[in-house]
Amino acid sequence: MVQIAQCLGLRVSEIAALQWDDFDFEKNQLLVQRSIVSGRVDDVKTEYSQDYVLLHPSLTKIVLEWSKQAVPTEEGWLFANPMTNRPYHPTEIQKRYLSPSG
């Protein structure tokens, strides 16, 4: 998650809502099209946020490596909570992984 945030500058709510089908690994691109806010999956914050983002080949490699250990879900969430098979709530991510004390 952190590497995607650093490389692409996406919002936490957009990263949490990524699904495997959003990636086109052959073209090294990602379609940002949804976010999660207050536990609800919805469209991205603004119409300008919905767009294709080019991926550096090294980031594509990292994401493909992650696919080997990611929790498989029916919906294809990239970062699913293993206890719920649903995406982590963005607030959980910020508190646990992005805060200085976390």
N, C-alpha and C positions, 0 to 999 in steps of 0.2 A: 504494500500500500504506500509506504513512504517513498519508494523508488518511483512509483507512478506519479505521486504528488510532486516530487522534486523535478521529474523530467517533463511533465505535461502541465503542471499548474492547475489541475482540476480541483474543484471543491470536494471536500470530504464527502458530502452527500452524493456527488456524482461518482466518486470512486466506489463507495459502498454499493451503488446500484449497477455496477458493471456486470455484464453477463458475457459468457464466452462467445455468443453469436455477434456481439458488438465488434469483435476483432476480425480483421481480414489480414491474416498473417502473410499471405502471399504478396499483398500490396503494402505491408507494414503500415497499416492504418487502423484507427479505432473510430467508431461512430459513437459520440457522446449524445445520448438521447433520453436519458431519464435520471432522476435523482430520488433520494429517499429523505423525506422530511417528516419528523414525528412518527416514524414507523410506517408511513405511507409511501408507496412507490408512485411517482408522478412524473410529469414532464420536467425537463430542466428548468432552471430559474428564469432564463430569458430565451427568446427565440435565437439570439446570437450565440447562446451556449450550445445549441444543438448543431453539431458540425462534425466533419471528419477531422481527425487529428493524425498527423504523420508520426510514426514511431521510428525512432532510431533502431537499427538492427540489433544493437546490444540490449535495448529495452524489450524488443520482441523476444529475444533469447531468454531474458529473465522471466517474462510472463509465461513462456512455454515451459520453462523449468518449474515454475509455480504450479502449472497444470498437473504435474505429477504428484503433488502433495495436497492439492486443494480438495476440500470436501465436495464430493459430487452431489449435485442436486438436480431434481427434475427440471427446474427453471433455468439451470445453468449459471447460478450466481458465481462470480469469480471469488468473492470473499465471504463464504457462508459460515455462520456460526455452527459448529458441529453439534451443538445441543438442540438447535431449532431447525437447521437446514434453511434458514432465512438469512438475509444479509445482516451484518452487525448494524446496530443503530449508530448513526454518525456521532452521537454524543458519547457513546461507549468508546468509539475509536479515538476521539479527541482526548478523552480523559486517560485512556489506557496507554496509548501509543505516542501521542503528540505533545502531551504536557511535560514540562521539565521535570516534574516530580514523579511521572509515571514510569 
